[in-house]
């Protein structure tokens, strides 16, 4: 769980440091969505087996 929190912190800090964020999105909420669901292609392979 600590690794996940560190990853989210690193992404958050990278976004806030980016010039585009500072120029256009300062003060806006940052939402980080983590989705570990398998891709459709992976599901298709599982259905065949």
Secondary structure, DSSP 8 states (H G I E B T S, - for coil): -HHHHHHHHHHHHHHHHSHHIIIIITTS-----------HHHHHHHHH-
